[in-house]
């Protein structure tokens, strides 16, 4: 076993961690996947079951694990940002505290996101603190409590103590397969469009005028995985924060129609009002259960596939949001993906795996 290619992926059952684990294993890394309830989704992943809020649990689960690289891709949603900060900073702090005596860790990669620039959930794009776009890594922190900042600070403190280098990764909305993920727009829109197809309903845009008309971008989970691995193995990328998106831009006024064509439904654009998807999908839970049974799908519970609350946050923003990728491009990270291809490849995979009809 190469002592410099041992990865511990925290949150390996999620959309970012699962795709990262698959890439690491493909590249020959010994890869451990830590989560509260490990899944067998990624071939070759060594599961580690542990509660990040329980030091004793962590010590027992990791007693024989000496990672060279730690990739932190998970978080826990709480009712307030104060609780988000308390809990999510503890997740990072506890893990790095348990690993500290082993002196094996050379790099820690942390995945956060564009809420670094837009504000936390309970003050999302709050009036008066809207960032200039495209957002870039030089933008200062907002004068708001934000659990992303607290997680970063835990990494910085542990790096100063233990001497490892680090990278921070800030994706826009992530596209990829991960059933049960808390932030999964691709699967959410696939469920919504499948219901519209089955019931003969229009595929109504749920978001704001700014998002409908403005320029946007997104992040394929595989592109995120490539950047995380690149940053963890490239000296020039040490101790830096990086935005990460597919590299293309689009308008939802175009993309909405493309998704509608894929599913064979009628696209209805912005009509002057926001139509929250969470409310609409909640009313369709019984319809989804019937669809799942009729087509022999693997998941009859809509909430295990769709996360409408987060899709509503993204598509309801009052400003267009796009991301400057110049920083990592200049250092040599050149991975690119068409966002329409990201959506269509995900939809194909969801159908293949009988998650949608």
SENUMAR-392094 format. One record per residue (C-alpha): residue number from 1; residue in one letter; x, y, z. Coordinates in steps of 0.1 Angstrom, whole numbers, plus 5000, padded with zeros to 4 digits. Each point is the difference from the previous one (the first is absolute). Layout:
N
+-----+-----+------+------+------+
!   n ! res !   c1 !   c2 !   c3 !
+-----+-----+------+------+------+
! NUM !   A !    X !    Y !    Z !
...
+-----+-----+------+------+------+
end
This chain:
357
+-----+-----+------+------+------+
!   n ! res !   c1 !   c2 !   c3 !
+-----+-----+------+------+------+
!   1 !   X ! 5000 ! 5000 ! 5000 !
!   2 !   X ! 5014 ! 5034 ! 4989 !
!   3 !   X ! 5002 ! 5021 ! 5031 !
!   4 !   X ! 4995 ! 5032 ! 4980 !
!   5 !   X ! 4968 ! 4988 ! 4983 !
!   6 !   X ! 4977 ! 4991 ! 5029 !
!   7 !   X ! 4968 ! 5021 ! 4999 !
!   8 !   X ! 4973 ! 5004 ! 5026 !
!   9 !   X ! 4969 ! 5014 ! 4984 !
!  10 !   X ! 4976 ! 5014 ! 5026 !
!  11 !   X ! 4964 ! 4999 ! 4987 !
!  12 !   X ! 5008 ! 4972 ! 4974 !
!  13 !   X ! 4963 ! 4992 ! 4996 !
!  14 !   X ! 4992 ! 5035 ! 4988 !
!  15 !   X ! 5000 ! 5016 ! 4965 !
!  16 !   X ! 5035 ! 5015 ! 5003 !
!  17 !   X ! 5016 ! 4973 ! 5021 !
!  18 !   X ! 4987 ! 4971 ! 4980 !
!  19 !   X ! 5013 ! 5014 ! 4967 !
!  20 !   X ! 5033 ! 5009 ! 5016 !
!  21 !   X ! 5004 ! 4965 ! 5015 !
!  22 !   X ! 4994 ! 4984 ! 4966 !
!  23 !   X ! 5026 ! 5022 ! 4984 !
!  24 !   X ! 5026 ! 4993 ! 5027 !
!  25 !   X ! 4995 ! 4962 ! 4997 !
!  26 !   X ! 5002 ! 5003 ! 4962 !
!  27 !   X ! 5034 ! 5018 ! 5005 !
!  28 !   X ! 5013 ! 4972 ! 5023 !
!  29 !   X ! 4995 ! 5016 ! 5034 !
!  30 !   X ! 4992 ! 4980 ! 5031 !
!  31 !   X ! 4967 ! 5017 ! 5009 !
!  32 !   X ! 4981 ! 5000 ! 5032 !
!  33 !   X ! 4964 ! 5014 ! 5000 !
!  34 !   X ! 4988 ! 5013 ! 5034 !
!  35 !   X ! 4963 ! 5006 ! 5006 !
!  36 !   X ! 4974 ! 4992 ! 5026 !
!  37 !   X ! 4984 ! 4974 ! 4978 !
!  38 !   X ! 5025 ! 4988 ! 4974 !
!  39 !   X ! 4986 ! 4988 ! 4967 !
!  40 !   X ! 5014 ! 4975 ! 4975 !
!  41 !   X ! 4995 ! 5023 ! 4970 !
!  42 !   X ! 5037 ! 5004 ! 4991 !
!  43 !   X ! 5019 ! 4968 ! 4991 !
!  44 !   X ! 5034 ! 4998 ! 5019 !
!  45 !   X ! 4990 ! 5026 ! 5027 !
!  46 !   X ! 5010 ! 4989 ! 5035 !
!  47 !   X ! 4970 ! 5010 ! 5022 !
!  48 !   X ! 5005 ! 5017 ! 5034 !
!  49 !   X ! 4969 ! 5005 ! 5021 !
!  50 !   X ! 5004 ! 5028 ! 5026 !
!  51 !   X ! 4982 ! 5029 ! 5015 !
!  52 !   X ! 5020 ! 5032 ! 4995 !
!  53 !   X ! 4985 ! 5015 ! 5031 !
!  54 !   X ! 5011 ! 4971 ! 5022 !
!  55 !   X ! 5038 ! 5001 ! 5007 !
!  56 !   X ! 4999 ! 4965 ! 5014 !
!  57 !   X ! 4982 ! 4986 ! 4970 !
!  58 !   X ! 5026 ! 5017 ! 4977 !
!  59 !   X ! 5030 ! 4987 ! 5019 !
!  60 !   X ! 4987 ! 4965 ! 4999 !
!  61 !   X ! 4990 ! 5001 ! 4963 !
!  62 !   X ! 5033 ! 5016 ! 4989 !
!  63 !   X ! 5025 ! 4981 ! 5022 !
!  64 !   X ! 5016 ! 4982 ! 4971 !
!  65 !   X ! 4996 ! 5028 ! 4974 !
!  66 !   X ! 5030 ! 5023 ! 4993 !
!  67 !   X ! 4990 ! 5021 ! 4970 !
!  68 !   X ! 5024 ! 5022 ! 4981 !
!  69 !   X ! 4970 ! 5020 ! 4986 !
!  70 !   X ! 4967 ! 5009 ! 5017 !
!  71 !   X ! 4972 ! 5013 ! 4978 !
!  72 !   X ! 4971 ! 5015 ! 5019 !
!  73 !   X ! 4968 ! 5001 ! 4979 !
!  74 !   X ! 4971 ! 4998 ! 5025 !
!  75 !   X ! 4980 ! 5023 ! 5023 !
!  76 !   X ! 4969 ! 4998 ! 5022 !
!  77 !   X ! 4970 ! 5022 ! 4995 !
!  78 !   X ! 4986 ! 5017 ! 5031 !
!  79 !   X ! 4971 ! 5024 ! 5008 !
!  80 !   X ! 5022 ! 5031 ! 5004 !
!  81 !   X ! 5033 ! 5013 ! 4988 !
!  82 !   X ! 5013 ! 5001 ! 5036 !
!  83 !   X ! 4993 ! 4962 ! 5002 !
!  84 !   X ! 5015 ! 4995 ! 4966 !
!  85 !   X ! 5032 ! 5016 ! 5012 !
!  86 !   X ! 5001 ! 4981 ! 5033 !
!  87 !   X ! 4994 ! 4966 ! 4984 !
!  88 !   X ! 5018 ! 5003 ! 4968 !
!  89 !   X ! 5032 ! 5015 ! 5014 !
!  90 !   X ! 5000 ! 4971 ! 5026 !
!  91 !   X ! 4999 ! 4975 ! 4971 !
!  92 !   X ! 5032 ! 5013 ! 4986 !
!  93 !   X ! 5017 ! 5007 ! 5033 !
!  94 !   X ! 4992 ! 4966 ! 5015 !
!  95 !   X ! 5014 ! 4981 ! 4970 !
!  96 !   X ! 5032 ! 5019 ! 4997 !
!  97 !   X ! 5005 ! 4998 ! 5038 !
!  98 !   X ! 4997 ! 4962 ! 4999 !
!  99 !   X ! 5024 ! 4997 ! 4971 !
! 100 !   X ! 5025 ! 5026 ! 5014 !
! 101 !   X ! 5022 ! 4976 ! 5021 !
! 102 !   X ! 5007 ! 4977 ! 4970 !
! 103 !   X ! 5019 ! 5027 ! 4980 !
! 104 !   X ! 4990 ! 4983 ! 4968 !
! 105 !   X ! 4978 ! 5027 ! 4984 !
! 106 !   X ! 5017 ! 5020 ! 4974 !
! 107 !   X ! 4970 ! 5017 ! 4984 !
! 108 !   X ! 4964 ! 5009 ! 5009 !
! 109 !   X ! 4975 ! 5010 ! 4974 !
! 110 !   X ! 4968 ! 5016 ! 5011 !
! 111 !   X ! 4969 ! 5004 ! 4978 !
! 112 !   X ! 4978 ! 5030 ! 5008 !
! 113 !   X ! 4981 ! 5020 ! 4972 !
! 114 !   X ! 4988 ! 5033 ! 4987 !
! 115 !   X ! 4981 ! 5008 ! 5032 !
! 116 !   X ! 5035 ! 5012 ! 5009 !
! 117 !   X ! 4991 ! 5030 ! 4978 !
! 118 !   X ! 4962 ! 5000 ! 5002 !
! 119 !   X ! 4995 ! 4996 ! 5037 !
! 120 !   X ! 4986 ! 4971 ! 5021 !
! 121 !   X ! 4966 ! 4984 ! 4997 !
! 122 !   X ! 4982 ! 5022 ! 5025 !
! 123 !   X ! 5013 ! 5032 ! 4985 !
! 124 !   X ! 5003 ! 4988 ! 4964 !
! 125 !   X ! 5010 ! 5028 ! 4977 !
! 126 !   X ! 4989 ! 5025 ! 5026 !
! 127 !   X ! 4993 ! 5035 ! 4987 !
! 128 !   X ! 5031 ! 5022 ! 5004 !
! 129 !   X ! 5026 ! 4972 ! 4999 !
! 130 !   X ! 4995 ! 4988 ! 4964 !
! 131 !   X ! 5034 ! 4992 ! 4984 !
! 132 !   X ! 5013 ! 5013 ! 4967 !
! 133 !   X ! 4999 ! 4973 ! 4973 !
! 134 !   X ! 5017 ! 4980 ! 4988 !
! 135 !   X ! 5011 ! 4990 ! 5035 !
! 136 !   X ! 5037 ! 4995 ! 5005 !
! 137 !   X ! 5022 ! 4987 ! 5028 !
! 138 !   X ! 5012 ! 5035 ! 5009 !
! 139 !   X ! 4966 ! 5012 ! 5012 !
! 140 !   X ! 5001 ! 5006 ! 5037 !
! 141 !   X ! 4979 ! 4980 ! 5025 !
! 142 !   X ! 4965 ! 5015 ! 5005 !
! 143 !   X ! 4992 ! 5016 ! 5034 !
! 144 !   X ! 4977 ! 4972 ! 5008 !
! 145 !   X ! 5003 ! 4968 ! 5020 !
! 146 !   X ! 5008 ! 4971 ! 4976 !
! 147 !   X ! 5008 ! 4964 ! 5008 !
! 148 !   X ! 5023 ! 4998 ! 4969 !
! 149 !   X ! 5023 ! 5026 ! 5016 !
! 150 !   X ! 5000 ! 4980 ! 5033 !
! 151 !   X ! 5009 ! 4968 ! 4982 !
! 152 !   X ! 5028 ! 5018 ! 4981 !
! 153 !   X ! 5014 ! 5014 ! 5033 !
! 154 !   X ! 5001 ! 4965 ! 5015 !
! 155 !   X ! 5021 ! 4988 ! 4970 !
! 156 !   X ! 5023 ! 5030 ! 5003 !
! 157 !   X ! 5005 ! 4995 ! 5038 !
! 158 !   X ! 5007 ! 4963 ! 4996 !
! 159 !   X ! 5024 ! 5006 ! 4971 !
! 160 !   X ! 5020 ! 5025 ! 5022 !
! 161 !   X ! 5001 ! 4974 ! 5027 !
! 162 !   X ! 5008 ! 4969 ! 4979 !
! 163 !   X ! 5019 ! 5014 ! 4971 !
! 164 !   X ! 4978 ! 4987 ! 4971 !
! 165 !   X ! 4991 ! 5020 ! 4969 !
! 166 !   X ! 4963 ! 5006 ! 4990 !
! 167 !   X ! 4977 ! 5010 ! 4973 !
! 168 !   X ! 4964 ! 5014 ! 5001 !
! 169 !   X ! 4976 ! 4993 ! 4971 !
! 170 !   X ! 4969 ! 5021 ! 4993 !
! 171 !   X ! 4977 ! 4984 ! 4975 !
! 172 !   X ! 4969 ! 5015 ! 4986 !
! 173 !   X ! 4969 ! 4977 ! 5000 !
! 174 !   X ! 5013 ! 4965 ! 4996 !
! 175 !   X ! 4986 ! 4976 ! 4974 !
! 176 !   X ! 5005 ! 4963 ! 5006 !
! 177 !   X ! 4984 ! 4968 ! 5012 !
! 178 !   X ! 4996 ! 4996 ! 5038 !
! 179 !   X ! 4967 ! 4987 ! 5012 !
! 180 !   X ! 4990 ! 5015 ! 5034 !
! 181 !   X ! 5023 ! 5030 ! 4995 !
! 182 !   X ! 4989 ! 5032 ! 5017 !
! 183 !   X ! 5009 ! 5022 ! 4970 !
! 184 !   X ! 4992 ! 4983 ! 4967 !
! 185 !   X ! 4985 ! 5022 ! 4974 !
! 186 !   X ! 5005 ! 4975 ! 4971 !
! 187 !   X ! 4980 ! 4973 ! 5017 !
! 188 !   X ! 4974 ! 5024 ! 5013 !
! 189 !   X ! 4993 ! 5014 ! 4965 !
! 190 !   X ! 4999 ! 4964 ! 4986 !
! 191 !   X ! 4973 ! 4991 ! 5025 !
! 192 !   X ! 4980 ! 5031 ! 4992 !
! 193 !   X ! 5003 ! 4995 ! 4963 !
! 194 !   X ! 4991 ! 4963 ! 5003 !
! 195 !   X ! 4968 ! 5009 ! 5019 !
! 196 !   X ! 4991 ! 5026 ! 4974 !
! 197 !   X ! 5005 ! 4974 ! 4972 !
! 198 !   X ! 4979 ! 4974 ! 5018 !
! 199 !   X ! 4972 ! 5024 ! 5009 !
! 200 !   X ! 5000 ! 5021 ! 4968 !
! 201 !   X ! 5009 ! 5031 ! 5020 !
! 202 !   X ! 5021 ! 5030 ! 4988 !
! 203 !   X ! 5036 ! 5002 ! 5012 !
! 204 !   X ! 4997 ! 5034 ! 5018 !
! 205 !   X ! 5030 ! 5021 ! 5008 !
! 206 !   X ! 5001 ! 5003 ! 5039 !
! 207 !   X ! 5025 ! 5028 ! 5004 !
! 208 !   X ! 5007 ! 5037 ! 4997 !
! 209 !   X ! 5002 ! 5023 ! 4970 !
! 210 !   X ! 5036 ! 5007 ! 5007 !
! 211 !   X ! 5009 ! 4963 ! 4998 !
! 212 !   X ! 4978 ! 4995 ! 4970 !
! 213 !   X ! 5016 ! 5028 ! 4980 !
! 214 !   X ! 5034 ! 5001 ! 5015 !
! 215 !   X ! 5032 ! 4981 ! 4992 !
! 216 !   X ! 5008 ! 4970 ! 5022 !
! 217 !   X ! 5024 ! 4971 ! 5003 !
! 218 !   X ! 5001 ! 4967 ! 5019 !
! 219 !   X ! 5024 ! 4973 ! 5012 !
! 220 !   X ! 5001 ! 4964 ! 4989 !
! 221 !   X ! 5009 ! 4978 ! 5029 !
! 222 !   X ! 5027 ! 4984 ! 4979 !
! 223 !   X ! 5016 ! 5034 ! 4992 !
! 224 !   X ! 5000 ! 5008 ! 5037 !
! 225 !   X ! 5017 ! 4966 ! 5007 !
! 226 !   X ! 5027 ! 5008 ! 4974 !
! 227 !   X ! 5007 ! 5034 ! 5016 !
! 228 !   X ! 5002 ! 4986 ! 5035 !
! 229 !   X ! 5025 ! 4973 ! 4989 !
! 230 !   X ! 5020 ! 5025 ! 4979 !
! 231 !   X ! 5002 ! 5024 ! 5030 !
! 232 !   X ! 5011 ! 4972 ! 5023 !
! 233 !   X ! 5029 ! 4990 ! 4978 !
! 234 !   X ! 5011 ! 5032 ! 4984 !
! 235 !   X ! 5026 ! 5021 ! 5020 !
! 236 !   X ! 4989 ! 5032 ! 4983 !
! 237 !   X ! 4965 ! 4995 ! 5013 !
! 238 !   X ! 5010 ! 4996 ! 5037 !
! 239 !   X ! 4982 ! 5022 ! 5025 !
! 240 !   X ! 4976 ! 5016 ! 4976 !
! 241 !   X ! 4962 ! 5003 ! 4996 !
! 242 !   X ! 4985 ! 4993 ! 4966 !
! 243 !   X ! 4967 ! 5005 ! 4983 !
! 244 !   X ! 4990 ! 4970 ! 4979 !
! 245 !   X ! 4974 ! 4998 ! 4972 !
! 246 !   X ! 4997 ! 4982 ! 4967 !
! 247 !   X ! 5015 ! 5029 ! 4980 !
! 248 !   X ! 4970 ! 5009 ! 4979 !
! 249 !   X ! 4972 ! 5025 ! 5007 !
! 250 !   X ! 4963 ! 4999 ! 4990 !
! 251 !   X ! 4967 ! 5016 ! 5006 !
! 252 !   X ! 4971 ! 4981 ! 5017 !
! 253 !   X ! 4977 ! 5015 ! 4974 !
! 254 !   X ! 5018 ! 4976 ! 4976 !
! 255 !   X ! 5009 ! 4971 ! 5023 !
! 256 !   X ! 4965 ! 4996 ! 5013 !
! 257 !   X ! 4988 ! 4993 ! 4965 !
! 258 !   X ! 5028 ! 4975 ! 4994 !
! 259 !   X ! 4991 ! 4980 ! 5031 !
! 260 !   X ! 4963 ! 5001 ! 4990 !
! 261 !   X ! 5009 ! 4986 ! 4965 !
! 262 !   X ! 5020 ! 4971 ! 5017 !
! 263 !   X ! 4969 ! 4990 ! 5019 !
! 264 !   X ! 4975 ! 5008 ! 4973 !
! 265 !   X ! 4980 ! 5026 ! 5020 !
! 266 !   X ! 4988 ! 5035 ! 4994 !
! 267 !   X ! 5023 ! 5027 ! 5014 !
! 268 !   X ! 4984 ! 5030 ! 5016 !
! 269 !   X ! 5024 ! 5029 ! 5008 !
! 270 !   X ! 4999 ! 5028 ! 5025 !
! 271 !   X ! 4965 ! 5015 ! 5002 !
! 272 !   X ! 5005 ! 5028 ! 5024 !
! 273 !   X ! 4999 ! 4980 ! 5032 !
! 274 !   X ! 5022 ! 4975 ! 5019 !
! 275 !   X ! 4983 ! 4965 ! 5003 !
! 276 !   X ! 5020 ! 4982 ! 5027 !
! 277 !   X ! 5007 ! 4964 ! 4990 !
! 278 !   X ! 4999 ! 4987 ! 5036 !
! 279 !   X ! 4963 ! 5008 ! 5003 !
! 280 !   X ! 4992 ! 4985 ! 4966 !
! 281 !   X ! 5019 ! 4968 ! 5005 !
! 282 !   X ! 4986 ! 4995 ! 5035 !
! 283 !   X ! 4965 ! 4999 ! 4984 !
! 284 !   X ! 5013 ! 4974 ! 4975 !
! 285 !   X ! 5014 ! 4975 ! 5026 !
! 286 !   X ! 4971 ! 4976 ! 4995 !
! 287 !   X ! 5004 ! 5002 ! 4962 !
! 288 !   X ! 5037 ! 4993 ! 5002 !
! 289 !   X ! 4993 ! 4969 ! 5022 !
! 290 !   X ! 4976 ! 4987 ! 4973 !
! 291 !   X ! 5026 ! 5007 ! 4972 !
! 292 !   X ! 5027 ! 4982 ! 5019 !
! 293 !   X ! 4978 ! 4970 ! 5005 !
! 294 !   X ! 4987 ! 4999 ! 4964 !
! 295 !   X ! 5035 ! 5002 ! 4986 !
! 296 !   X ! 5018 ! 4978 ! 5026 !
! 297 !   X ! 5022 ! 5028 ! 5012 !
! 298 !   X ! 5025 ! 4995 ! 5028 !
! 299 !   X ! 4987 ! 5028 ! 5022 !
! 300 !   X ! 4963 ! 5007 ! 5007 !
! 301 !   X ! 5007 ! 5028 ! 5025 !
! 302 !   X ! 5004 ! 5033 ! 4981 !
! 303 !   X ! 5021 ! 5016 ! 5028 !
! 304 !   X ! 5027 ! 4974 ! 4994 !
! 305 !   X ! 5005 ! 5012 ! 4964 !
! 306 !   X ! 4990 ! 5037 ! 4999 !
! 307 !   X ! 5012 ! 5029 ! 5022 !
! 308 !   X ! 4976 ! 5028 ! 4988 !
! 309 !   X ! 5008 ! 5024 ! 5028 !
! 310 !   X ! 5036 ! 5004 ! 4988 !
! 311 !   X ! 4990 ! 5002 ! 4963 !
! 312 !   X ! 4976 ! 5028 ! 5010 !
! 313 !   X ! 5028 ! 5019 ! 5017 !
! 314 !   X ! 5022 ! 4998 ! 4969 !
! 315 !   X ! 4974 ! 5008 ! 4974 !
! 316 !   X ! 4983 ! 5027 ! 5021 !
! 317 !   X ! 5031 ! 5022 ! 5004 !
! 318 !   X ! 4993 ! 5037 ! 4993 !
! 319 !   X ! 5032 ! 5004 ! 4980 !
! 320 !   X ! 5018 ! 4981 ! 4973 !
! 321 !   X ! 5029 ! 4979 ! 5013 !
! 322 !   X ! 5031 ! 4990 ! 4981 !
! 323 !   X ! 5034 ! 4989 ! 5010 !
! 324 !   X ! 5035 ! 5012 ! 4991 !
! 325 !   X ! 5022 ! 4970 ! 4994 !
! 326 !   X ! 5032 ! 5019 ! 4991 !
! 327 !   X ! 5019 ! 4992 ! 5031 !
! 328 !   X ! 5002 ! 4962 ! 4995 !
! 329 !   X ! 5002 ! 5003 ! 4962 !
! 330 !   X ! 5032 ! 5021 ! 5003 !
! 331 !   X ! 5015 ! 4973 ! 5022 !
! 332 !   X ! 4993 ! 4972 ! 4975 !
! 333 !   X ! 4965 ! 4986 ! 5008 !
! 334 !   X ! 4983 ! 4999 ! 4967 !
! 335 !   X ! 4972 ! 4974 ! 5004 !
! 336 !   X ! 4968 ! 5010 ! 4981 !
! 337 !   X ! 4964 ! 4986 ! 4997 !
! 338 !   X ! 4969 ! 5011 ! 4981 !
! 339 !   X ! 4973 ! 5006 ! 5026 !
! 340 !   X ! 4973 ! 4987 ! 4977 !
! 341 !   X ! 5020 ! 4968 ! 4997 !
! 342 !   X ! 5003 ! 4999 ! 5038 !
! 343 !   X ! 4962 ! 5001 ! 5003 !
! 344 !   X ! 4994 ! 4975 ! 4972 !
! 345 !   X ! 5026 ! 4975 ! 5011 !
! 346 !   X ! 4986 ! 5001 ! 5035 !
! 347 !   X ! 4964 ! 4995 ! 4987 !
! 348 !   X ! 5013 ! 4970 ! 4980 !
! 349 !   X ! 5016 ! 4985 ! 5030 !
! 350 !   X ! 4969 ! 5006 ! 5022 !
! 351 !   X ! 4980 ! 4981 ! 4974 !
! 352 !   X ! 5025 ! 4972 ! 4997 !
! 353 !   X ! 5000 ! 4996 ! 5038 !
! 354 !   X ! 4962 ! 5001 ! 5001 !
! 355 !   X ! 4999 ! 5031 ! 5022 !
! 356 !   X ! 4977 ! 5018 ! 4975 !
! 357 !   X ! 4977 ! 4984 ! 4973 !
+-----+-----+------+------+------+
end
